[in-house]
């Protein structure tokens, strides 16, 4: 008996299976979001290395972008930035904007680059942290907060970038393990 290749049963999973997969995916993303916000708001303020606090939410946003692509990374970044701003009573919008850019660019990097080496998460978090810290510094300048450029560079940006980069690999392993699903063993793949 010949079955045509265009049979719906061969080209797409059953509707119930797809709905369960989407629900599980959303559940994993929500738990990752809550964990990122809790780490950022409860733990990061109490951890100080080299004069900088780790940016756990930024690292998780970059990892989700690498694992799930640009659109999911940007949406996840928006939600993470908004929640962090609300919890820390910061002006809403700055974190959201920066995290959207980080999530989107990490996802685009995963979609377009060859990520066979294990350095992709480290390189991504390094670039994301450098971009985010620079954007925060520009925001401070635009808000007319007078801080010397050399001080910001040597005491804030460089230590934060180094610390976030050092945390990139272990955080990526944890996020990848949590976000595991069908075919999620490495960075995002285009369908």
C-alpha positions as CSV (number, residue, x, y, z in Angstrom):
1,X,0.0,0.0,0.0
2,X,1.5,3.3,-1.1
3,X,0.9,6.3,1.2
4,X,1.2,9.7,-0.5
5,X,4.0,11.9,0.9
6,X,1.6,14.8,1.4
7,X,-0.5,12.9,4.0
8,X,-1.3,15.1,7.0
9,X,-0.2,12.3,9.3
10,X,3.3,12.3,7.9
11,X,3.9,16.1,7.6
12,X,2.6,17.4,10.9
13,X,2.0,16.0,14.4
14,X,-1.5,15.6,15.7
15,X,-3.1,18.7,17.0
16,X,-3.3,17.5,20.6
17,X,0.4,16.7,20.6
18,X,1.3,20.1,19.2
19,X,-0.8,21.9,21.8
20,X,0.8,19.9,24.6
21,X,4.3,20.7,23.2
22,X,3.4,24.5,23.1
23,X,2.0,24.4,26.6
24,X,5.1,22.7,27.9
25,X,7.3,25.2,26.1
26,X,5.4,28.1,27.6
27,X,5.6,26.6,31.0
28,X,9.4,26.2,30.7
29,X,9.7,29.8,29.6
30,X,7.6,31.1,32.5
31,X,9.6,29.2,35.0
32,X,12.9,30.4,33.4
33,X,11.5,34.0,33.5
34,X,10.5,33.7,37.2
35,X,13.9,32.2,38.1
36,X,15.8,35.0,36.1
37,X,13.8,37.7,37.9
38,X,14.3,36.1,41.3
39,X,18.0,35.7,40.7
40,X,18.4,39.3,39.5
41,X,16.3,40.9,42.3
42,X,17.1,38.7,45.3
43,X,20.6,37.3,44.7
44,X,22.5,39.7,42.4
45,X,22.4,42.6,44.9
46,X,24.0,40.4,47.5
47,X,26.8,39.1,45.3
48,X,29.7,41.5,44.5
49,X,32.8,40.4,42.6
50,X,35.4,42.8,41.4
51,X,33.1,45.6,42.4
52,X,30.3,44.5,40.1
53,X,27.1,42.6,40.5
54,X,26.2,39.8,38.1
55,X,23.4,40.4,35.7
56,X,21.6,37.1,35.9
57,X,18.5,38.2,34.0
58,X,20.7,39.5,31.1
59,X,22.5,36.1,30.9
60,X,19.2,34.1,30.9
61,X,17.8,36.4,28.2
62,X,20.8,35.8,26.0
63,X,20.7,32.0,26.7
64,X,16.9,31.9,25.8
65,X,17.6,33.8,22.6
66,X,20.4,31.4,21.7
67,X,18.1,28.4,22.4
68,X,14.8,29.6,21.0
69,X,15.5,32.2,18.4
70,X,15.1,36.0,17.9
71,X,11.3,36.3,18.4
72,X,11.2,34.3,21.5
73,X,14.4,35.9,22.8
74,X,13.0,39.4,22.2
75,X,9.7,38.6,23.9
76,X,11.4,36.9,26.8
77,X,13.7,39.9,27.1
78,X,10.8,42.4,27.2
79,X,9.0,40.4,30.0
80,X,12.2,39.9,32.0
81,X,13.2,43.6,31.7
82,X,9.7,44.8,32.7
83,X,9.5,42.5,35.7
84,X,13.0,43.4,36.9
85,X,12.1,47.1,36.6
86,X,8.9,46.7,38.5
87,X,10.4,44.6,41.3
88,X,13.4,46.9,41.7
89,X,11.2,50.1,41.4
90,X,13.3,51.4,38.5
91,X,12.0,53.4,35.6
92,X,10.1,51.0,33.4
93,X,11.4,50.8,29.9
94,X,15.2,51.0,30.1
95,X,15.7,47.4,31.1
96,X,12.9,46.2,28.8
97,X,14.4,48.0,25.8
98,X,18.0,46.7,26.4
99,X,16.8,43.1,27.1
100,X,14.7,43.1,24.0
101,X,17.7,44.1,21.9
102,X,19.9,41.5,23.7
103,X,17.3,38.7,23.3
104,X,16.7,39.5,19.6
105,X,20.4,39.8,18.7
106,X,21.3,36.6,20.6
107,X,18.5,34.8,18.7
108,X,19.6,36.2,15.3
109,X,23.2,35.2,16.1
110,X,22.0,31.6,16.8
111,X,19.9,31.6,13.6
112,X,22.5,32.8,11.3
113,X,25.9,31.7,12.6
114,X,27.5,28.3,12.8
115,X,27.4,27.4,16.5
116,X,29.2,24.1,16.5
117,X,31.9,25.3,18.9
118,X,31.1,25.5,22.6
119,X,32.1,29.2,22.8
120,X,28.8,30.6,21.4
121,X,27.2,31.2,24.8
122,X,30.4,32.9,26.1
123,X,30.8,35.1,23.1
124,X,27.1,35.9,23.1
125,X,27.0,36.9,26.8
126,X,30.3,38.9,26.4
127,X,28.8,40.9,23.6
128,X,25.4,41.2,25.3
129,X,26.9,42.4,28.5
130,X,29.2,44.9,26.8
131,X,26.2,46.2,24.8
132,X,23.9,46.3,27.8
133,X,26.4,48.1,30.1
134,X,27.3,50.6,27.4
135,X,23.6,51.3,26.8
136,X,23.0,51.7,30.6
137,X,25.9,54.2,30.7
138,X,24.5,56.2,27.7
139,X,21.1,56.2,29.5
140,X,22.7,57.6,32.6
141,X,24.4,60.3,30.5
142,X,21.1,61.1,28.8
143,X,19.4,61.4,32.2
144,X,22.0,64.0,33.1
145,X,23.6,62.0,35.8
146,X,27.1,63.2,35.9
147,X,29.5,60.2,36.2
148,X,33.1,60.4,34.9
149,X,33.6,58.3,31.7
150,X,36.8,56.6,33.0
151,X,35.1,55.7,36.3
152,X,32.1,54.1,34.5
153,X,34.4,52.2,32.1
154,X,36.9,50.9,34.7
155,X,34.7,50.4,37.7
156,X,31.3,49.4,36.2
157,X,31.5,48.2,32.6
158,X,34.7,46.2,32.6
159,X,34.1,44.3,35.8
160,X,30.4,43.6,34.9
161,X,31.4,42.3,31.5
162,X,34.1,40.0,32.9
163,X,31.8,38.7,35.6
164,X,28.9,38.0,33.2
165,X,31.2,36.3,30.8
166,X,32.5,34.0,33.5
167,X,29.0,33.1,34.5
168,X,27.9,32.5,30.9
169,X,28.9,28.8,30.5
170,X,27.4,27.5,33.7
171,X,24.2,29.5,33.3
172,X,23.9,28.4,29.7
173,X,24.2,24.7,30.7
174,X,21.4,25.2,33.3
175,X,19.1,27.1,31.0
176,X,19.7,24.6,28.2
177,X,19.0,21.7,30.6
178,X,15.8,23.4,31.7
179,X,14.6,24.3,28.2
180,X,15.2,20.9,26.9
181,X,12.6,19.5,24.6
182,X,12.4,17.8,21.3
183,X,15.6,18.6,19.4
184,X,16.9,21.1,22.0
185,X,20.4,19.9,22.5
186,X,22.3,22.9,21.1
187,X,21.6,26.4,19.9
188,X,18.6,27.4,17.9
189,X,18.1,25.7,14.5
190,X,15.9,27.2,11.8
191,X,13.1,24.8,10.7
